[in-house]
Amino acid sequence: MGPMQIPERARLGVAAFAAGVGFGVVFGCAGRAEPGVTIRAVTPAQAFSDDKVSIVIEGGPFRPVYDIDTSGGSEMTELGAFTAFLGATSGVGDAVPADALTWLSSSRLAAVLPAHITPGTYDVEVRDPRGALARKPAAFTSLGGDTTAPTVMIDEPAGRAIVTAMTDVPVAFRADDGAGTLASMDWIVSSSDFQQADKCEISPGASSATCRFNFPVPKPTQDAQPLIIKVTARDTADNEGVAETSLMIGVPPLVGTVAPLEGPAVGGTRVAVTGSNFIPGTQVFVGGLPLQPNGGILMSPTLIEGTTPAHDPGFATVTVRAGSVSVDAGDTFAFIARPEVRAITPTSGPLAGCTPIAIVGKGFRQSPLTRIWFGSDASSGAPLLCPTFVGPNRLEGFVPPGAGAASVFAGDPVGGVGELPLAYTYLDPDVGDTAPDAAAPPSTGCGCGDGGPP
């Protein structure tokens, strides 16, 4: 008997298919039906064709051939028996064989497509060692040559930001080449007398990546010295994308005065902050909130002006911030609440006034800052007589003369005016005063007078 003949097997890139074998069921040597090979997906589904393209074909079952040595008791997997091709979906043009094909598992094959594939949509075909053929229509698109540069964005720091000398500044930028492949990402930081540059590592075959690095800020040779960050990304087709941002090197600001030092809690007080080393981008914060607009307006290297934001009543720290350096002013700013009248006792009395009365509310300050008056409007009311400050929630005094129903107003020259509408009624002599007794009037007596509305 002559030597055993091993049938020739299909090799990578061979276009000749076994005649008479098509899609669907393949019968094994025992006559049993085996499931047909299929292709579920191709990744990536599209790519530029300037260079070779690596794809993964998912489907199966992809079953390799085994060479068995019965005498030696060994076996060898013959993985090269698979073939993969691209066929133009339009039906026009020659089939494009894969340059290389690797069996990964029964459900995955890795293929390398040749460079310069004609632009268009292609069916992907795989033939396995049994001769079974699988095809996925329009599974891959060649985009032709890559002429689009990567998109490059600087995420941090923000442009025109102030950076302080001798500190480290973190930088983050990203590049996206879409269907292309990134080849390199570079950066350079420079000023008139400083330069630092480096490259970023990129994963092979990546279409997008983020680069992070830190650089030390040099000592400035002038106030507000500019510092330029320029980042570049190139793809495998040598298209270049560039992004650039400008920073300013600053020195710590010095804070002098803040004027005025109080304003209403609703905000809107015009404030002037003086000092030195104020450069573009320097901001003023009151109680952690920026002056409006945008931290204040830089009037000169020694003056910033702006209006206060709304803030809870109380004292707030004034801070001047330049980049990463913050300096607090020696003075605090007082946000003054609008006084409120919530109740009075009694609620009625004679036309002649002089009725002892207690005013209960919120946000009262020592006389003469908080003023109480009775009437129909804030501009013409009669003031509370002999006012006494008991506490921030209570004032006492004597009702001024009046008639009819009167509102009770509480006013502060900074905080504003609060009102308890029609809270007190002046009674006709014929009606009489049914109000409860109140504390005895002070020793100065009724009619002492104590100013009018603020």
Sequence and secondary structure as in RCSB ss.txt:
>XXXX:A:sequence
MGPMQIPERARLGVAAFAAGVGFGVVFGCAGRAEPGVTIRAVTPAQAFSDDKVSIVIEGGPFRPVYDIDTSGGSE
MTELGAFTAFLGATSGVGDAVPADALTWLSSSRLAAVLPAHITPGTYDVEVRDPRGALARKPAAFTSLGGDTTAP
TVMIDEPAGRAIVTAMTDVPVAFRADDGAGTLASMDWIVSSSDFQQADKCEISPGASSATCRFNFPVPKPTQDAQ
PLIIKVTARDTADNEGVAETSLMIGVPPLVGTVAPLEGPAVGGTRVAVTGSNFIPGTQVFVGGLPLQPNGGILMS
PTLIEGTTPAHDPGFATVTVRAGSVSVDAGDTFAFIARPEVRAITPTSGPLAGCTPIAIVGKGFRQSPLTRIWFG
SDASSGAPLLCPTFVGPNRLEGFVPPGAGAASVFAGDPVGGVGELPLAYTYLDPDVGDTAPDAAAPPSTGCGCGD
GGPP
>XXXX:A:secstr
           TT     TT  SS EE TTS EE   EEEEEESSEE  SS EEEEEEEE    EEEEETTTTEE
EEEGGG EEEEEETTS S  EE SEEEEEETTEEEEEE SS  SEEEEEEEE TT  EEEEEEEEEE  S     
EEEEEES TT EEETT EEEEEEEEE TTS EEEEEEEEEETTEEEEEEE   TT SEEEEEEEEE    SSTTE
EEEEEEEEEETT  EEEEEEEEEEE   EEEEEE  EEETT   EEEEEEE   TT EEEETTEE EEEEEEEEE
TTEEEEE     SEEEEEEEEETTEEEEEEEEEEEE   EEEEEESSEEETT   EEEEEEES  TTTTSEEEEE
SSTTT EE EEEEEEETTEEEEE  S  EEEEEEEEETTTEEEEEEEEEEEE TTT           TT TT   
    
